[in-house]
Amino acid sequence: MTQPKKLFVKTYGCQMNVYDSERMTDALGVSGYVATDTPDDADMILLNTCHIREKAAEKIYSELGRYKPFKAAKPDLKIGVAGCVAQAEGAEIIRRQPMVDLVVGPQAYHRLPEMEQAAGKGSKQVDTDFPEEDKFDHLPRGPKARRGPSAFLTVQEGCDKFCAFCVVPYTRGAEVSRTVDQIMAEARDLVERGVVEINLLGQNVNAWHGEKDGAEWGLAQLIRELASIDALKRIRFTTSHPNDMDDDLIAAHGDVEKLMPYLHLPVQSGSDKILKAMNRKHTAAQYLKLIERIRAARPDIALSGDFIVGFPGETEADFEATMALCEQVRYGQAFSFKYSPRPGTPAADRAHVEEAEKSARLARLQELLARHQREFQESMVGKVLPVLLEKPGRLEGQMVGKSEFLHAVHMQADPALKGQIVQARILYSERNSLAGEIV
């Protein structure tokens, strides 16, 4: 009997990359590969890369250097680079690291089996096309193995917003929505395999649109259709753009019980001048009005956001406007970063804020955001929350799960309760989690 080949996939970046890595593993399963957790004995190493962070490409080249001894010891080992760095760098990756056998962009990874086969015959493979065919129609499904309680499901890819700081429109391409039938079929398949919570993914997920029975659907209609799957207990979606939060989607937060009270809605800055320079196409006041409407529909909703500090042209007054917006919204969780230029984006060649000033501002913002997160978590203490138990904790007899508000909650629980939603009283708050007990 032929021994299966081993595939090691290292995933960088967003949840969509996690989803993509799973589907790449499915695709290569047709070629006889099974996943392994270590590169040591792998027959193929695949890096699924992200281009959002600073010096992303250089970090990948550094990571590839670590695998040179593996290739030297095992010349038949195949090494591939996938994802957004692959899309941006293309054949340059093979020129700089000749040991790389294949480079594939995020819209072409359904072609991995053919690329792997050609690479096995000594032919270097590069595919960074935006093919006309829908990759989801050409991806094989993996075996019907049991899944964890929570899963990602990509419904939309790409972005047409062209924010001045962002490479996504260039690496992921234009906005494309999967069909209702595709999404529902995959959702039912996930539920059959044990999934009770689905997180819908898209670079701009609330721009998703589809057609069903001759009617145009938006994300709210899709969520309502997913909620009709009895065994599916929870629905989430990320990441959203403020300009695509329509009335129906806002209303869904109030009337779809399975839609969790958590919304990631990035604003990036509280300054209208900076928002205009970023090409965000909304003002701070419009964003705050939107938050009011969302909270009117779902008063207990937890909000999270993204912030870029030190964008070109940002003054102290602009930064203070961001601080004021955060004080008004009071995010339950937020992510903040110093601006760093991405080659090819409109903001890359603009005059930059001094690095020391960016660092000082970021520290002030993160202190404020951390205080708001701590206060929100502490407001949970004493409450009884439904928690989806997902995996063993660090301590003996401990299980970890997620609250409706996406808090990690740990408690003493029988491992047989994995995948169940239990009622848990919150005992105390830690830095990034809550401690509870089953009621």
Solvent accessible surface area in square Angstrom, and as a share of the most:
residue,aa,sasa,rsa
1,M,228,1.02
2,T,124,0.72
3,Q,146,0.65
4,P,67,0.42
5,K,71,0.30
6,K,76,0.32
7,L,2,0.01
8,F,25,0.11
9,V,33,0.19
10,K,66,0.28
11,T,51,0.30
12,Y,54,0.21
13,G,59,0.57
14,C,57,0.34
15,Q,72,0.32
16,M,7,0.03
17,N,2,0.01
18,V,58,0.33
19,Y,3,0.01
20,D,1,0.01
21,S,10,0.06
22,E,59,0.27
23,R,9,0.03
24,M,1,0.00
25,T,35,0.20
26,D,28,0.15
27,A,0,0.00
28,L,0,0.00
29,G,36,0.35
30,V,102,0.59
31,S,31,0.20
32,G,34,0.33
33,Y,8,0.03
34,V,70,0.40
35,A,71,0.55
36,T,24,0.14
37,D,143,0.74
38,T,52,0.30
39,P,25,0.16
40,D,102,0.53
41,D,60,0.31
42,A,2,0.01
43,D,39,0.20
44,M,0,0.00
45,I,0,0.00
46,L,0,0.00
47,L,0,0.00
48,N,1,0.00
49,T,0,0.00
50,C,20,0.12
51,H,20,0.09
52,I,65,0.33
53,R,115,0.42
54,E,85,0.38
55,K,140,0.59
56,A,10,0.08
57,A,16,0.12
58,E,87,0.39
59,K,119,0.50
60,I,5,0.03
61,Y,14,0.05
62,S,76,0.49
63,E,18,0.08
64,L,0,0.00
65,G,27,0.26
66,R,144,0.53
67,Y,3,0.01
68,K,108,0.46
69,P,89,0.56
70,F,58,0.24
71,K,35,0.15
72,A,84,0.65
73,A,89,0.69
74,K,72,0.30
75,P,103,0.64
76,D,123,0.64
77,L,3,0.02
78,K,29,0.12
79,I,0,0.00
80,G,0,0.00
81,V,0,0.00
82,A,0,0.00
83,G,1,0.01
84,C,12,0.07
85,V,1,0.01
86,A,0,0.00
87,Q,26,0.12
88,A,52,0.41
89,E,47,0.21
90,G,11,0.10
91,A,62,0.48
92,E,59,0.27
93,I,1,0.00
94,I,26,0.13
95,R,166,0.61
96,R,102,0.37
97,Q,19,0.08
98,P,88,0.55
99,M,22,0.10
100,V,0,0.00
101,D,18,0.09
102,L,0,0.00
103,V,0,0.00
104,V,0,0.00
105,G,0,0.00
106,P,1,0.01
107,Q,27,0.12
108,A,0,0.00
109,Y,0,0.00
110,H,14,0.06
111,R,65,0.24
112,L,0,0.00
113,P,24,0.15
114,E,110,0.49
115,M,10,0.04
116,E,11,0.05
117,Q,114,0.51
118,A,29,0.22
119,A,10,0.07
120,G,52,0.50
121,K,168,0.71
122,G,68,0.65
123,S,50,0.33
124,K,96,0.41
125,Q,39,0.17
126,V,66,0.38
127,D,18,0.10
128,T,37,0.21
129,D,81,0.42
130,F,98,0.41
131,P,27,0.17
132,E,181,0.81
133,E,62,0.28
134,D,51,0.26
135,K,8,0.03
136,F,22,0.09
137,D,98,0.51
138,H,103,0.46
139,L,13,0.06
140,P,39,0.24
141,R,97,0.35
142,G,12,0.11
143,P,112,0.70
144,K,140,0.59
145,A,54,0.42
146,R,182,0.66
147,R,63,0.23
148,G,31,0.30
149,P,9,0.06
150,S,38,0.24
151,A,6,0.05
152,F,50,0.21
153,L,0,0.00
154,T,0,0.00
155,V,0,0.00
156,Q,1,0.00
157,E,10,0.04
158,G,0,0.00
159,C,17,0.10
160,D,75,0.39
161,K,38,0.16
162,F,95,0.39
163,C,11,0.06
164,A,3,0.02
165,F,29,0.12
166,C,26,0.16
167,V,7,0.04
168,V,18,0.10
169,P,12,0.07
170,Y,98,0.37
171,T,5,0.03
172,R,6,0.02
173,G,9,0.09
174,A,68,0.53
175,E,44,0.20
176,V,95,0.55
177,S,29,0.19
178,R,17,0.06
179,T,72,0.42
180,V,2,0.01
181,D,89,0.46
182,Q,34,0.15
183,I,0,0.00
184,M,7,0.03
185,A,61,0.47
186,E,13,0.06
187,A,0,0.00
188,R,114,0.42
189,D,16,0.08
190,L,3,0.01
191,V,20,0.12
192,E,124,0.56
193,R,21,0.08
194,G,16,0.15
195,V,1,0.01
196,V,25,0.14
197,E,1,0.01
198,I,0,0.00
199,N,17,0.09
200,L,0,0.00
201,L,4,0.02
202,G,6,0.06
203,Q,41,0.18
204,N,3,0.01
205,V,0,0.00
206,N,10,0.05
207,A,19,0.14
208,W,4,0.01
209,H,101,0.45
210,G,10,0.10
211,E,117,0.52
212,K,57,0.24
213,D,140,0.73
214,G,69,0.66
215,A,50,0.39
216,E,110,0.49
217,W,40,0.14
218,G,17,0.16
219,L,5,0.02
220,A,2,0.02
221,Q,63,0.28
222,L,0,0.00
223,I,0,0.00
224,R,84,0.31
225,E,55,0.25
226,L,0,0.00
227,A,24,0.19
228,S,74,0.48
229,I,22,0.11
230,D,121,0.63
231,A,51,0.40
232,L,0,0.00
233,K,98,0.42
234,R,4,0.01
235,I,0,0.00
236,R,8,0.03
237,F,9,0.04
238,T,14,0.08
239,T,41,0.24
240,S,4,0.03
241,H,12,0.05
242,P,10,0.06
243,N,67,0.34
244,D,37,0.19
245,M,11,0.05
246,D,74,0.39
247,D,100,0.52
248,D,54,0.28
249,L,2,0.01
250,I,9,0.05
251,A,43,0.34
252,A,0,0.00
253,H,1,0.00
254,G,45,0.44
255,D,92,0.47
256,V,12,0.07
257,E,162,0.73
258,K,42,0.18
259,L,2,0.01
260,M,9,0.04
261,P,1,0.01
262,Y,28,0.10
263,L,0,0.00
264,H,16,0.07
265,L,1,0.00
266,P,6,0.04
267,V,0,0.00
268,Q,17,0.08
269,S,1,0.00
270,G,7,0.07
271,S,6,0.04
272,D,74,0.38
273,K,105,0.45
274,I,1,0.00
275,L,1,0.00
276,K,171,0.72
277,A,36,0.28
278,M,0,0.00
279,N,52,0.27
280,R,12,0.05
281,K,138,0.59
282,H,15,0.07
283,T,51,0.29
284,A,13,0.10
285,A,70,0.54
286,Q,106,0.47
287,Y,1,0.00
288,L,33,0.16
289,K,115,0.49
290,L,16,0.08
291,I,6,0.03
292,E,99,0.45
293,R,92,0.34
294,I,0,0.00
295,R,75,0.27
296,A,82,0.63
297,A,31,0.24
298,R,51,0.19
299,P,109,0.69
300,D,66,0.34
301,I,7,0.03
302,A,4,0.03
303,L,3,0.01
304,S,0,0.00
305,G,0,0.00
306,D,29,0.15
307,F,0,0.00
308,I,25,0.13
309,V,2,0.01
310,G,0,0.00
311,F,0,0.00
312,P,7,0.05
313,G,43,0.41
314,E,9,0.04
315,T,65,0.38
316,E,73,0.33
317,A,77,0.59
318,D,14,0.07
319,F,1,0.00
320,E,76,0.34
321,A,34,0.27
322,T,5,0.03
323,M,32,0.14
324,A,60,0.47
325,L,5,0.03
326,C,0,0.00
327,E,69,0.31
328,Q,115,0.51
329,V,2,0.01
330,R,103,0.38
331,Y,2,0.01
332,G,7,0.07
333,Q,60,0.27
334,A,21,0.17
335,F,87,0.36
336,S,12,0.07
337,F,68,0.28
338,K,69,0.29
339,Y,6,0.02
340,S,16,0.11
341,P,51,0.32
342,R,21,0.08
343,P,114,0.72
344,G,70,0.67
345,T,7,0.04
346,P,71,0.45
347,A,0,0.00
348,A,18,0.14
349,D,139,0.72
350,R,91,0.33
351,A,88,0.69
352,H,83,0.37
353,V,24,0.14
354,E,133,0.60
355,E,98,0.44
356,A,82,0.63
357,E,64,0.29
358,K,8,0.04
359,S,47,0.30
360,A,51,0.40
361,R,13,0.05
362,L,26,0.13
363,A,62,0.48
364,R,87,0.32
365,L,0,0.00
366,Q,79,0.35
367,E,129,0.58
368,L,12,0.06
369,L,13,0.06
370,A,50,0.39
371,R,84,0.31
372,H,4,0.02
373,Q,32,0.14
374,R,121,0.44
375,E,70,0.31
376,F,48,0.20
377,Q,3,0.01
378,E,91,0.41
379,S,54,0.35
380,M,6,0.03
381,V,64,0.37
382,G,50,0.49
383,K,97,0.41
384,V,65,0.38
385,L,12,0.06
386,P,30,0.19
387,V,0,0.00
388,L,0,0.00
389,L,0,0.00
390,E,31,0.14
391,K,114,0.48
392,P,96,0.60
393,G,21,0.20
394,R,228,0.83
395,L,116,0.58
396,E,166,0.74
397,G,39,0.37
398,Q,21,0.09
399,M,3,0.01
400,V,29,0.16
401,G,1,0.01
402,K,38,0.16
403,S,0,0.00
404,E,36,0.16
405,F,17,0.07
406,L,57,0.28
407,H,17,0.08
408,A,39,0.30
409,V,0,0.00
410,H,31,0.14
411,M,5,0.02
412,Q,113,0.50
413,A,13,0.10
414,D,82,0.42
415,P,92,0.58
416,A,86,0.67
417,L,57,0.28
418,K,103,0.44
419,G,16,0.15
420,Q,97,0.43
421,I,65,0.33
422,V,16,0.09
423,Q,89,0.40
424,A,0,0.00
425,R,93,0.34
426,I,1,0.01
427,L,79,0.39
428,Y,111,0.42
429,S,31,0.20
430,E,71,0.32
431,R,214,0.78
432,N,101,0.52
433,S,20,0.13
434,L,0,0.00
435,A,4,0.03
436,G,7,0.07
437,E,72,0.32
438,I,68,0.34
439,V,99,0.57
